[in-house]
């Protein structure tokens, strides 16, 4: 199932899309785990 939303705060300081704790990617893919979510769009700077 695909859902839409937004990233309110990004804490991945080493991600190329993170500017001042805001995600500037055109879109993100998120993988859900038992107790947390992982951003699949993450790319190191």
PDB file of N, H, CA, C and O in Angstrom:
ATOM      1  N   UNK A   1       0.846  -1.177   0.000  1.00  0.00           N
ATOM      2  CA  UNK A   1       0.000   0.000   0.000  1.00  0.00           C
ATOM      3  C   UNK A   1       0.890   1.239   0.000  1.00  0.00           C
ATOM      4  O   UNK A   1       1.845   1.317   0.774  1.00  0.00           O
ATOM      5  N   UNK A   2       0.591   2.186  -0.844  1.00  0.00           N
ATOM      6  H   UNK A   2      -0.185   2.123  -1.473  1.00  0.00           H
ATOM      7  CA  UNK A   2       1.371   3.417  -0.950  1.00  0.00           C
ATOM      8  C   UNK A   2       0.603   4.550  -0.289  1.00  0.00           C
ATOM      9  O   UNK A   2      -0.573   4.769  -0.580  1.00  0.00           O
ATOM     10  N   UNK A   3       1.272   5.262   0.596  1.00  0.00           N
ATOM     11  H   UNK A   3       2.228   5.084   0.832  1.00  0.00           H
ATOM     12  CA  UNK A   3       0.671   6.410   1.264  1.00  0.00           C
ATOM     13  C   UNK A   3       1.539   7.627   1.044  1.00  0.00           C
ATOM     14  O   UNK A   3       2.747   7.501   0.843  1.00  0.00           O
ATOM     15  N   UNK A   4       0.943   8.798   1.078  1.00  0.00           N
ATOM     16  H   UNK A   4      -0.038   8.901   1.240  1.00  0.00           H
ATOM     17  CA  UNK A   4       1.696  10.036   0.926  1.00  0.00           C
ATOM     18  C   UNK A   4       1.718  10.796   2.239  1.00  0.00           C
ATOM     19  O   UNK A   4       0.776  10.729   3.029  1.00  0.00           O
ATOM     20  N   UNK A   5       2.788  11.506   2.455  1.00  0.00           N
ATOM     21  H   UNK A   5       3.553  11.560   1.813  1.00  0.00           H
ATOM     22  CA  UNK A   5       2.954  12.315   3.652  1.00  0.00           C
ATOM     23  C   UNK A   5       4.099  13.280   3.428  1.00  0.00           C
ATOM     24  O   UNK A   5       4.414  13.621   2.287  1.00  0.00           O
ATOM     25  N   UNK A   6       4.720  13.721   4.502  1.00  0.00           N
ATOM     26  H   UNK A   6       4.465  13.445   5.428  1.00  0.00           H
ATOM     27  CA  UNK A   6       5.844  14.632   4.387  1.00  0.00           C
ATOM     28  C   UNK A   6       6.816  14.378   5.518  1.00  0.00           C
ATOM     29  O   UNK A   6       6.463  13.788   6.539  1.00  0.00           O
ATOM     30  N   UNK A   7       8.033  14.826   5.326  1.00  0.00           N
ATOM     31  H   UNK A   7       8.320  15.305   4.497  1.00  0.00           H
ATOM     32  CA  UNK A   7       9.066  14.720   6.352  1.00  0.00           C
ATOM     33  C   UNK A   7       9.094  16.044   7.091  1.00  0.00           C
ATOM     34  O   UNK A   7       9.429  17.074   6.507  1.00  0.00           O
ATOM     35  N   UNK A   8       8.743  16.028   8.378  1.00  0.00           N
ATOM     36  H   UNK A   8       8.471  15.191   8.853  1.00  0.00           H
ATOM     37  CA  UNK A   8       8.720  17.288   9.127  1.00  0.00           C
ATOM     38  C   UNK A   8      10.109  17.681   9.617  1.00  0.00           C
ATOM     39  O   UNK A   8      10.474  18.856   9.562  1.00  0.00           O
ATOM     40  N   UNK A   9      10.887  16.712  10.093  1.00  0.00           N
ATOM     41  H   UNK A   9      10.591  15.758  10.137  1.00  0.00           H
ATOM     42  CA  UNK A   9      12.259  16.968  10.552  1.00  0.00           C
ATOM     43  C   UNK A   9      13.127  15.784  10.145  1.00  0.00           C
ATOM     44  O   UNK A   9      12.764  14.629  10.368  1.00  0.00           O
ATOM     45  N   UNK A  10      14.275  16.081   9.548  1.00  0.00           N
ATOM     46  H   UNK A  10      14.570  17.019   9.367  1.00  0.00           H
ATOM     47  CA  UNK A  10      15.224  15.033   9.175  1.00  0.00           C
ATOM     48  C   UNK A  10      16.432  15.118  10.106  1.00  0.00           C
ATOM     49  O   UNK A  10      17.074  16.164  10.208  1.00  0.00           O
ATOM     50  N   UNK A  11      16.734  14.020  10.776  1.00  0.00           N
ATOM     51  H   UNK A  11      16.213  13.170  10.693  1.00  0.00           H
ATOM     52  CA  UNK A  11      17.877  14.011  11.697  1.00  0.00           C
ATOM     53  C   UNK A  11      19.100  13.315  11.098  1.00  0.00           C
ATOM     54  O   UNK A  11      20.095  13.112  11.794  1.00  0.00           O
ATOM     55  N   UNK A  12      19.037  12.949   9.819  1.00  0.00           N
ATOM     56  H   UNK A  12      18.229  13.113   9.253  1.00  0.00           H
ATOM     57  CA  UNK A  12      20.166  12.288   9.152  1.00  0.00           C
ATOM     58  C   UNK A  12      21.152  13.348   8.669  1.00  0.00           C
ATOM     59  O   UNK A  12      21.101  13.774   7.515  1.00  0.00           O
ATOM     60  N   UNK A  13      22.032  13.761   9.545  1.00  0.00           N
ATOM     61  H   UNK A  13      22.073  13.414  10.482  1.00  0.00           H
ATOM     62  CA  UNK A  13      22.955  14.853   9.261  1.00  0.00           C
ATOM     63  C   UNK A  13      23.902  14.614   8.102  1.00  0.00           C
ATOM     64  O   UNK A  13      24.390  15.573   7.505  1.00  0.00           O
ATOM     65  N   UNK A  14      24.176  13.352   7.764  1.00  0.00           N
ATOM     66  H   UNK A  14      23.779  12.573   8.250  1.00  0.00           H
ATOM     67  CA  UNK A  14      25.106  13.032   6.680  1.00  0.00           C
ATOM     68  C   UNK A  14      24.405  12.816   5.338  1.00  0.00           C
ATOM     69  O   UNK A  14      25.058  12.445   4.362  1.00  0.00           O
ATOM     70  N   UNK A  15      23.095  13.040   5.267  1.00  0.00           N
ATOM     71  H   UNK A  15      22.564  13.341   6.060  1.00  0.00           H
ATOM     72  CA  UNK A  15      22.349  12.823   4.023  1.00  0.00           C
ATOM     73  C   UNK A  15      22.458  14.044   3.116  1.00  0.00           C
ATOM     74  O   UNK A  15      22.345  15.181   3.574  1.00  0.00           O
ATOM     75  N   UNK A  16      22.676  13.800   1.842  1.00  0.00           N
ATOM     76  H   UNK A  16      22.768  12.876   1.470  1.00  0.00           H
ATOM     77  CA  UNK A  16      22.831  14.880   0.871  1.00  0.00           C
ATOM     78  C   UNK A  16      21.560  15.719   0.722  1.00  0.00           C
ATOM     79  O   UNK A  16      21.638  16.882   0.328  1.00  0.00           O
ATOM     80  N   UNK A  17      20.395  15.150   1.030  1.00  0.00           N
ATOM     81  H   UNK A  17      20.331  14.204   1.351  1.00  0.00           H
ATOM     82  CA  UNK A  17      19.128  15.872   0.900  1.00  0.00           C
ATOM     83  C   UNK A  17      18.783  16.704   2.140  1.00  0.00           C
ATOM     84  O   UNK A  17      17.833  17.487   2.111  1.00  0.00           O
ATOM     85  N   UNK A  18      19.539  16.543   3.219  1.00  0.00           N
ATOM     86  H   UNK A  18      20.311  15.907   3.242  1.00  0.00           H
ATOM     87  CA  UNK A  18      19.253  17.247   4.471  1.00  0.00           C
ATOM     88  C   UNK A  18      19.899  18.630   4.461  1.00  0.00           C
ATOM     89  O   UNK A  18      21.121  18.759   4.384  1.00  0.00           O
ATOM     90  N   UNK A  19      19.063  19.653   4.539  1.00  0.00           N
ATOM     91  H   UNK A  19      18.070  19.548   4.601  1.00  0.00           H
ATOM     92  CA  UNK A  19      19.540  21.029   4.661  1.00  0.00           C
ATOM     93  C   UNK A  19      18.848  21.662   5.857  1.00  0.00           C
ATOM     94  O   UNK A  19      17.641  21.901   5.834  1.00  0.00           O
ATOM     95  N   UNK A  20      19.624  21.934   6.905  1.00  0.00           N
ATOM     96  H   UNK A  20      20.605  21.740   6.924  1.00  0.00           H
ATOM     97  CA  UNK A  20      19.081  22.528   8.136  1.00  0.00           C
ATOM     98  C   UNK A  20      17.929  21.710   8.702  1.00  0.00           C
ATOM     99  O   UNK A  20      16.896  22.257   9.090  1.00  0.00           O
ATOM    100  N   UNK A  21      18.118  20.379   8.745  1.00  0.00           N
ATOM    101  H   UNK A  21      18.957  19.934   8.430  1.00  0.00           H
ATOM    102  CA  UNK A  21      17.133  19.431   9.280  1.00  0.00           C
ATOM    103  C   UNK A  21      15.840  19.372   8.484  1.00  0.00           C
ATOM    104  O   UNK A  21      14.810  18.962   9.018  1.00  0.00           O
ATOM    105  N   UNK A  22      15.872  19.774   7.218  1.00  0.00           N
ATOM    106  H   UNK A  22      16.709  20.107   6.784  1.00  0.00           H
ATOM    107  CA  UNK A  22      14.716  19.663   6.335  1.00  0.00           C
ATOM    108  C   UNK A  22      15.107  18.821   5.127  1.00  0.00           C
ATOM    109  O   UNK A  22      16.177  19.008   4.547  1.00  0.00           O
ATOM    110  N   UNK A  23      14.233  17.897   4.755  1.00  0.00           N
ATOM    111  H   UNK A  23      13.364  17.746   5.226  1.00  0.00           H
ATOM    112  CA  UNK A  23      14.486  17.021   3.614  1.00  0.00           C
ATOM    113  C   UNK A  23      14.113  17.739   2.324  1.00  0.00           C
ATOM    114  O   UNK A  23      13.002  18.252   2.185  1.00  0.00           O
ATOM    115  N   UNK A  24      15.058  17.769   1.375  1.00  0.00           N
ATOM    116  H   UNK A  24      15.960  17.353   1.488  1.00  0.00           H
ATOM    117  CA  UNK A  24      14.828  18.432   0.093  1.00  0.00           C
ATOM    118  C   UNK A  24      14.811  17.438  -1.074  1.00  0.00           C
ATOM    119  O   UNK A  24      15.012  17.824  -2.225  1.00  0.00           O
ATOM    120  N   UNK A  25      14.571  16.168  -0.773  1.00  0.00           N
ATOM    121  H   UNK A  25      14.407  15.854   0.162  1.00  0.00           H
ATOM    122  CA  UNK A  25      14.432  15.163  -1.829  1.00  0.00           C
ATOM    123  C   UNK A  25      13.078  15.347  -2.510  1.00  0.00           C
ATOM    124  O   UNK A  25      12.117  15.792  -1.884  1.00  0.00           O
ATOM    125  N   UNK A  26      13.011  15.004  -3.787  1.00  0.00           N
ATOM    126  H   UNK A  26      13.792  14.643  -4.296  1.00  0.00           H
ATOM    127  CA  UNK A  26      11.743  15.091  -4.519  1.00  0.00           C
ATOM    128  C   UNK A  26      10.701  14.136  -3.957  1.00  0.00           C
ATOM    129  O   UNK A  26       9.501  14.388  -4.063  1.00  0.00           O
ATOM    130  N   UNK A  27      11.154  13.053  -3.367  1.00  0.00           N
ATOM    131  H   UNK A  27      12.129  12.848  -3.281  1.00  0.00           H
ATOM    132  CA  UNK A  27      10.277  12.061  -2.751  1.00  0.00           C
ATOM    133  C   UNK A  27      11.123  11.129  -1.916  1.00  0.00           C
ATOM    134  O   UNK A  27      12.333  11.042  -2.125  1.00  0.00           O
ATOM    135  N   UNK A  28      10.520  10.435  -0.983  1.00  0.00           N
ATOM    136  H   UNK A  28       9.537  10.506  -0.813  1.00  0.00           H
ATOM    137  CA  UNK A  28      11.262   9.501  -0.142  1.00  0.00           C
ATOM    138  C   UNK A  28      10.555   8.152  -0.110  1.00  0.00           C
ATOM    139  O   UNK A  28       9.333   8.068  -0.226  1.00  0.00           O
ATOM    140  N   UNK A  29      11.346   7.110   0.049  1.00  0.00           N
ATOM    141  H   UNK A  29      12.339   7.178   0.143  1.00  0.00           H
ATOM    142  CA  UNK A  29      10.851   5.755   0.263  1.00  0.00           C
ATOM    143  C   UNK A  29      11.202   5.395   1.697  1.00  0.00           C
ATOM    144  O   UNK A  29      12.329   5.616   2.140  1.00  0.00           O
ATOM    145  N   UNK A  30      10.244   4.842   2.417  1.00  0.00           N
ATOM    146  H   UNK A  30       9.329   4.662   2.058  1.00  0.00           H
ATOM    147  CA  UNK A  30      10.450   4.497   3.820  1.00  0.00           C
ATOM    148  C   UNK A  30      10.166   3.013   4.017  1.00  0.00           C
ATOM    149  O   UNK A  30       9.134   2.510   3.573  1.00  0.00           O
ATOM    150  N   UNK A  31      11.081   2.316   4.681  1.00  0.00           N
ATOM    151  H   UNK A  31      11.919   2.726   5.042  1.00  0.00           H
ATOM    152  CA  UNK A  31      10.896   0.911   5.034  1.00  0.00           C
ATOM    153  C   UNK A  31      10.490   0.847   6.503  1.00  0.00           C
ATOM    154  O   UNK A  31      11.136   1.447   7.362  1.00  0.00           O
ATOM    155  N   UNK A  32       9.423   0.122   6.779  1.00  0.00           N
ATOM    156  H   UNK A  32       8.897  -0.365   6.081  1.00  0.00           H
ATOM    157  CA  UNK A  32       8.914  -0.005   8.145  1.00  0.00           C
ATOM    158  C   UNK A  32       9.472  -1.284   8.768  1.00  0.00           C
ATOM    159  O   UNK A  32       9.400  -2.360   8.174  1.00  0.00           O
ATOM    160  N   UNK A  33      10.027  -1.149   9.968  1.00  0.00           N
ATOM    161  H   UNK A  33      10.085  -0.275  10.451  1.00  0.00           H
ATOM    162  CA  UNK A  33      10.514  -2.286  10.744  1.00  0.00           C
ATOM    163  C   UNK A  33       9.628  -2.427  11.978  1.00  0.00           C
ATOM    164  O   UNK A  33       8.710  -1.631  12.178  1.00  0.00           O
ATOM    165  N   UNK A  34       9.892  -3.411  12.786  1.00  0.00           N
ATOM    166  H   UNK A  34      10.638  -4.058  12.624  1.00  0.00           H
ATOM    167  CA  UNK A  34       9.061  -3.674  13.965  1.00  0.00           C
ATOM    168  C   UNK A  34       8.953  -2.470  14.897  1.00  0.00           C
ATOM    169  O   UNK A  34       7.876  -2.188  15.422  1.00  0.00           O
ATOM    170  N   UNK A  35      10.068  -1.754  15.106  1.00  0.00           N
ATOM    171  H   UNK A  35      10.943  -1.982  14.680  1.00  0.00           H
ATOM    172  CA  UNK A  35      10.032  -0.665  16.085  1.00  0.00           C
ATOM    173  C   UNK A  35      10.517   0.680  15.554  1.00  0.00           C
ATOM    174  O   UNK A  35      10.643   1.635  16.320  1.00  0.00           O
ATOM    175  N   UNK A  36      10.792   0.769  14.244  1.00  0.00           N
ATOM    176  H   UNK A  36      10.690  -0.007  13.621  1.00  0.00           H
ATOM    177  CA  UNK A  36      11.236   2.044  13.684  1.00  0.00           C
ATOM    178  C   UNK A  36      11.099   2.034  12.159  1.00  0.00           C
ATOM    179  O   UNK A  36      10.802   1.004  11.554  1.00  0.00           O
ATOM    180  N   UNK A  37      11.317   3.182  11.566  1.00  0.00           N
ATOM    181  H   UNK A  37      11.558   4.019  12.058  1.00  0.00           H
ATOM    182  CA  UNK A  37      11.291   3.307  10.105  1.00  0.00           C
ATOM    183  C   UNK A  37      12.677   3.711   9.607  1.00  0.00           C
ATOM    184  O   UNK A  37      13.413   4.410  10.304  1.00  0.00           O
ATOM    185  N   UNK A  38      13.026   3.272   8.411  1.00  0.00           N
ATOM    186  H   UNK A  38      12.429   2.704   7.845  1.00  0.00           H
ATOM    187  CA  UNK A  38      14.300   3.633   7.785  1.00  0.00           C
ATOM    188  C   UNK A  38      14.028   4.351   6.475  1.00  0.00           C
ATOM    189  O   UNK A  38      13.200   3.908   5.679  1.00  0.00           O
ATOM    190  N   UNK A  39      14.723   5.457   6.248  1.00  0.00           N
ATOM    191  H   UNK A  39      15.396   5.816   6.894  1.00  0.00           H
ATOM    192  CA  UNK A  39      14.613   6.186   4.990  1.00  0.00           C
ATOM    193  C   UNK A  39      15.455   5.471   3.938  1.00  0.00           C
ATOM    194  O   UNK A  39      16.672   5.365   4.087  1.00  0.00           O
ATOM    195  N   UNK A  40      14.824   4.984   2.888  1.00  0.00           N
ATOM    196  H   UNK A  40      13.835   5.070   2.767  1.00  0.00           H
ATOM    197  CA  UNK A  40      15.520   4.286   1.815  1.00  0.00           C
ATOM    198  C   UNK A  40      16.082   5.256   0.775  1.00  0.00           C
ATOM    199  O   UNK A  40      16.783   4.830  -0.143  1.00  0.00           O
ATOM    200  N   UNK A  41      15.786   6.549   0.902  1.00  0.00           N
ATOM    201  H   UNK A  41      15.216   6.894   1.648  1.00  0.00           H
ATOM    202  CA  UNK A  41      16.254   7.576  -0.020  1.00  0.00           C
ATOM    203  C   UNK A  41      17.598   8.144   0.423  1.00  0.00           C
ATOM    204  O   UNK A  41      18.256   8.843  -0.347  1.00  0.00           O
ATOM    205  N   UNK A  42      18.009   7.855   1.646  1.00  0.00           N
ATOM    206  H   UNK A  42      17.474   7.287   2.272  1.00  0.00           H
ATOM    207  CA  UNK A  42      19.251   8.362   2.231  1.00  0.00           C
ATOM    208  C   UNK A  42      20.436   8.160   1.296  1.00  0.00           C
ATOM    209  O   UNK A  42      20.655   7.059   0.790  1.00  0.00           O
ATOM    210  N   UNK A  43      21.200   9.226   1.069  1.00  0.00           N
ATOM    211  H   UNK A  43      21.022  10.120   1.480  1.00  0.00           H
ATOM    212  CA  UNK A  43      22.455   9.166   0.315  1.00  0.00           C
ATOM    213  C   UNK A  43      23.487   9.999   1.058  1.00  0.00           C
ATOM    214  O   UNK A  43      23.214  11.136   1.442  1.00  0.00           O
ATOM    215  N   UNK A  44      24.668   9.435   1.261  1.00  0.00           N
ATOM    216  H   UNK A  44      24.890   8.511   0.949  1.00  0.00           H
ATOM    217  CA  UNK A  44      25.707  10.185   1.962  1.00  0.00           C
ATOM    218  C   UNK A  44      26.218  11.319   1.090  1.00  0.00           C
ATOM    219  O   UNK A  44      26.199  11.246  -0.138  1.00  0.00           O
ATOM    220  N   UNK A  45      26.674  12.365   1.759  1.00  0.00           N
ATOM    221  H   UNK A  45      26.690  12.424   2.757  1.00  0.00           H
ATOM    222  CA  UNK A  45      27.185  13.549   1.052  1.00  0.00           C
ATOM    223  C   UNK A  45      28.467  13.238   0.326  1.00  0.00           C
ATOM    224  O   UNK A  45      29.038  14.116  -0.322  1.00  0.00           O
TER     225      UNK A  45
END
